[in-house]
Amino acid sequence: MSTNPTLPLTRADAQAMDAADPLARYRAEFSLPDGIIYLDGNSLGALPRRVSGRMRTVVDAEWGQGLIRSWNDAGWYKAPQRAGAAIARLVGADADEVIVCDSTSVNLYKVLMGALRMRAGRRIVISERGNFPTDVYVSARVAEQTGCELRTFDPADIPAAIAEAGDDLAVLHLTQVNYKTGAVHDMAALTAQAQAQGALAIWDLAHSAGTLAVDLNGCRADFAVGCGYKYLNGGPGAPAFVFVARRHLDTLWQPIAGWHGHASPFGFTEDFAADPGIARMLVGTAPQLSLLALEEALTVFDGIDMAALRRKGQALGDLFIRLVDQELSAHGFGLASPRDADARGSQVSLTHPQGYAIMQAIIDRGTIGDFRAPDILRFGFAGLYVGYADVWDAVAILREVMDTGAWDTADYRAVKAVT
Ligand SMILES: Cc1ncc(COP(=O)(O)O)c(C=O)c1O
């Protein structure tokens, strides 16, 4: 932040930051309702305008008119590879090391099973205590199926746990940015430590892809997975992606042998022969409608410098924290995210015992974040469509709801199915 840290910040300061922001023009690429401040791109990204038109063409022309011919004529068949190549640039991978398919959970299962096979004889999988539940559930079940042991640790204890596992460590499996706190792991250091012991490193990039300057190959990561619907803006339930480092591509055993992962799917042979490249990660027919929406959404990133986008996400988070300190100190909020922007992803999490009702009250007033039990209010700062004045306005609404006690109603306290 360029403003004087000793003076209270004003809305005019935030507006000046917007005026100086080279990424501000990307906001026009998104279709966001008037009066809404959208701070939930870490959960479901906003709708890129161009996706609506693309979907009309896909549905009416490619499906409606082209029918099955569109698998060839409209290029549907290679869409998993094309979308993968677009994501590869954002996560520091080569175009042919990433493919779009299935969900993050399913892709995690595939790479974990494959990685454990590559390290047969070793028994330990290490992950983070407090990792996203699907990561823990999948790896616990995979450990059960393979006779391995899943060990989870608080972030600060992971290096010592890796060292202690010695040459029994098969896989280190971490999410780069914690979904609740936004805390970031040191991907390069932890990958190097695990690999020095002969283990493999799998990274979940659900809260990194499209917002951090991820460098998978620079860190020598072995495998990675991530969501298409968060910062990549692919739409609700968009397919996920999976990365396999080139050195493993021709050897990785993929446990769900389906016809789209075959070297020659339209040969219709009885025996399975895995595709020699990244297409071996495919299983069955791709959900074209959501895949093509994601592919179109990814074109918004064309020409974007991820280091600049990362810096903006950090600056938005810094501004939010500073304004929470300035405006909300009387209201009992805690900070669940690191204060240091380098140790934090593009979200800031606050704690409050009445967090659920408070979040409902601000959503009702047009500022959308989300809530994670037991007491976390999450605010995501997607730099492509969130501005500095938005952050100011969001904190002003939070303050108004707290000053007036407007959050304290039975309606706001009533917990809905999706939080
Ligand atoms: C870290 C992490 N991994 C995985 C997922 C979800 O994966 P899936 O696409 O299988 O629902 C999420 C969803 O929020 C997540 O935060």
The ligand as a MOL file (V3000), in Angstrom:
LIG
                    3D

  0  0  0     0  0            999 V3000
M  V30 BEGIN CTAB
M  V30 COUNTS 16 16 0 0 0
M  V30 BEGIN ATOM
M  V30 1 C -8.3890 -27.6330 -1.0630 0
M  V30 2 C -9.5770 -28.1750 -1.7630 0
M  V30 3 N -9.4940 -29.3370 -2.4400 0
M  V30 4 C -10.5660 -29.8540 -3.0720 0
M  V30 5 C -11.7770 -29.1950 -3.0750 0
M  V30 6 C -13.0190 -29.7560 -3.7160 0
M  V30 7 O -12.7840 -30.6250 -4.7070 0
M  V30 8 P -13.9500 -31.1820 -5.6370 0
M  V30 9 O -13.7580 -30.4960 -6.9610 0
M  V30 10 O -13.6920 -32.6230 -5.7190 0
M  V30 11 O -15.2630 -30.8310 -5.0250 0
M  V30 12 C -11.8970 -27.9780 -2.4080 0
M  V30 13 C -13.2000 -27.2710 -2.4240 0
M  V30 14 O -13.4070 -26.2470 -1.8550 0
M  V30 15 C -10.7770 -27.4650 -1.7320 0
M  V30 16 O -10.8770 -26.3220 -1.0460 0
M  V30 END ATOM
M  V30 BEGIN BOND
M  V30 1 1 1 2
M  V30 2 1 2 3
M  V30 3 2 2 15
M  V30 4 2 3 4
M  V30 5 1 4 5
M  V30 6 1 5 6
M  V30 7 2 5 12
M  V30 8 1 6 7
M  V30 9 1 7 8
M  V30 10 2 8 9
M  V30 11 1 8 10
M  V30 12 1 8 11
M  V30 13 1 12 13
M  V30 14 1 12 15
M  V30 15 2 13 14
M  V30 16 1 15 16
M  V30 END BOND
M  V30 END CTAB
M  END
